[in-house]
Amino acid sequence: MDRYRQILEKAIQLSGVEQLEALKAFVEARQQRSRMLATLFKDERCQQLAAYGILEKMYLDRIIRGNQLQEFAAMLMPHQKATTADGSSILDRAVIEHNLLSASKLYNNITFEELGALLEIPAAKAEKIASQMITEGRMNGFIDQIDGIVHFETREALPTWDKQIQSLCFQVNNLLEKISQTVPEWTAQAMEAQMAQ
């Protein structure tokens, strides 16, 4: 979490386009993305950033329209506008993937044509990106190529929540075991104090 706090502090200290560079670092990130977005979104100092509108839409899983993205991209320095092999920018790709994930939360299924219109890209490109994200496990769903439809599968919130709680409890138990092995006297005193209550 220290890394996220450092990026946050740096973004807040910087001004103008430099703020956007710091924010762009999280837009491209795939792992730990939601934790970083939550930290940035909830920090009231970030509300002063020019890129706060994009940050808000990313955090709230809202679709980012092309004109909003163009406003954001216009503030970037030339070296921040790297392109991929297909000619699109890395930022465009990140926002398309974000928008696709947002659409998966709004729809049970959608045709390639409708998805392309929603993402403001050709239907074939929308199909390709959806397929890649499903294959890589970044989005749940399947593609019906005969009917030209992407079917989104929603994860049940409770089983996911249960697994996260179970994982946290396991980590806490491991930590307590390590503390007890390292400082057995302190552990004994803490247990006695707890039992006395």
For each residue, the residues with C-beta under 8 A, 3 or more apart:
1: 4 5 35
2: 5 6
3: 6 7
4: 1 7 8 32 35 36 39
5: 1 2 8 9 39
6: 2 3 9 10
7: 3 4 10 11 22 25 26 36
8: 4 5 11 12 39 40 43 46
9: 5 6 12 13
10: 6 7 13 14 22
11: 7 8 14 19 22 23 40 46 49
12: 8 9 43 45 46
13: 9 10
14: 10 11 18 19 21 22
15: 18 19
16: 19 20 50 75
17: 20 21 75 76 77
18: 14 15 21 22
19: 11 14 15 16 22 23 49 50 51
20: 16 17 23 24 49 50 51 72 75 76 80
21: 14 17 18 24 25 76 77 80
22: 7 10 11 14 18 19 25
23: 11 19 20 26 27 40 49 51 54 55
24: 20 21 27 28 76 80 91
25: 7 21 22 28 29
26: 7 23 29 33 36 37 40
27: 23 24 54 58 91 94 95
28: 24 25 90 91 94
29: 25 26 32 33 36
30: 33 138
31:
32: 4 29 35 36
33: 26 29 30 36 37
34: 37 38
35: 1 4 32 38 39
36: 4 7 26 29 32 33 39 40
37: 26 33 34 40 41 55 58 59
38: 34 35 41 42 59
39: 4 5 8 35 36 42 43
40: 8 11 23 26 36 37 43 46 55 59
41: 37 38 46 55 56 59
42: 38 39
43: 8 12 39 40 46
44: 47
45: 12 48
46: 8 11 12 40 41 43 49 52 55
47: 44 52
48: 45 52
49: 11 19 20 23 46 52 55
50: 16 19 20 75
51: 19 20 23 54 55 72 75
52: 46 47 48 49 55 56
53: 56 57 68 72
54: 23 27 51 57 58 64 68 69 72
55: 23 37 40 41 46 49 51 52 58 59
56: 41 52 53 59 60 62
57: 53 54 60 62 63 64 68
58: 27 37 54 55 61 64 98
59: 37 38 40 41 55 56
60: 56 57
61: 58 98 101 102 105
62: 56 57 102
63: 57 99 102 103 118
64: 54 57 58 68 69 95 98 99
65: 68 69 120
66: 69 70 120
67: 70 71
68: 53 54 57 64 65 71 72
69: 54 64 65 66 72 73 91 92 95
70: 66 67 73 74
71: 67 68 74 75
72: 20 51 53 54 68 69 75 76 91
73: 69 70 76 81 89 91
74: 70 71
75: 16 17 20 50 51 71 72
76: 17 20 21 24 72 73 80 81 91
77: 17 21 80 81
78: 81
79: 82
80: 20 21 24 76 77 91
81: 73 76 77 78 89 91
82: 79 89 90
83: 87 88 89 90
84: 87 88 89 90 93
85:
86:
87: 83 84
88: 83 84 92 93 96
89: 73 81 82 83 84 92 93
90: 28 82 83 84 93 94
91: 24 27 28 69 72 73 76 80 81 94 95
92: 69 88 89 95 96
93: 84 88 89 90 96 97
94: 27 28 90 91 97 98
95: 27 64 69 91 92 98 99
96: 88 92 93 99 100 119 121 129
97: 93 94 100 101 129 133 138
98: 58 61 64 94 95 101 102
99: 63 64 95 96 102 103 118 119
100: 96 97 103 104 115 119 126 129 130 133 139
101: 61 97 98 104 105 133 138 139
102: 61 62 63 98 99 105 106
103: 63 99 100 106 107 110 115 118 119 152
104: 100 101 107 139 140 141 152 154
105: 61 101 102 152 154
106: 102 103
107: 103 104 110 152
108: 151 152
109: 149 150 151 152
110: 103 107 114 115 118 149 150 152
111: 114 115 123 147 148 149 150
112: 115 116 123 124 126 127 148 149 150
113: 116 117 123 148
114: 110 111 117 118
115: 100 103 110 111 112 118 119 123 126 127 130 150
116: 112 113 119 120 121 122 123 124 125 126
117: 113 114 120
118: 63 99 103 110 114 115
119: 96 99 100 103 115 116 126 129
120: 65 66 116 117
121: 96 116 125 126 129
122: 116 125 126
123: 111 112 113 115 116 126 127 148
124: 112 116 127 128
125: 116 121 122 128 129
126: 100 112 115 116 119 121 122 123 129 130
127: 112 115 123 124 130 131 143 145 148 150
128: 124 125 131 132
129: 96 97 100 119 121 125 126 132 133
130: 100 115 126 127 133 134 139 141 143 150
131: 127 128 134 135 143
132: 128 129 135 136
133: 97 100 101 129 130 136 138 139
134: 130 131 137 138 139 140 141 142 143
135: 131 132
136: 132 133
137: 134
138: 30 97 101 133 134
139: 100 101 104 130 133 134 152
140: 104 134 152 153 154 155
141: 104 130 134 150 151 152 153
142: 134 150 151 153
143: 127 130 131 134 149 150 151
144: 147 148 149 150 151
145: 127 148
146:
147: 111 144
148: 111 112 113 123 127 144 145
149: 109 110 111 112 143 144
150: 109 110 111 112 115 127 130 141 142 143 144
151: 108 109 141 142 143 144
152: 103 104 105 107 108 109 110 139 140 141
153: 140 141 142
154: 104 105 140
155: 140 159 160
156: 159 160
157: 160 161
158: 161 162
159: 155 156 162 163
160: 155 156 157 163 164
161: 157 158 164 165
162: 158 159 165 166
163: 159 160 166 167
164: 160 161 167 168
165: 161 162 168 169
166: 162 163 169 170
167: 163 164 170 171
168: 164 165 171 172
169: 165 166 172 173
170: 166 167 173 174
171: 167 168 174 175
172: 168 169 175 176
173: 169 170 176 177
174: 170 171 177 178
175: 171 172 178 179
176: 172 173 179 180 187
177: 173 174 180 181
178: 174 175 181 182
179: 175 176 182 183 186 187
180: 176 177 183 184 187
181: 177 178 184
182: 178 179
183: 179 180 186 187
184: 180 181 187 188
185: 188 189
186: 179 183 189 190
187: 176 179 180 183 184 190 191
188: 184 185 191 192
189: 185 186 192 193
190: 186 187 193 194
191: 187 188 194 195
192: 188 189 195 196
193: 189 190 196 197
194: 190 191 197
195: 191 192
196: 192 193
197: 193 194
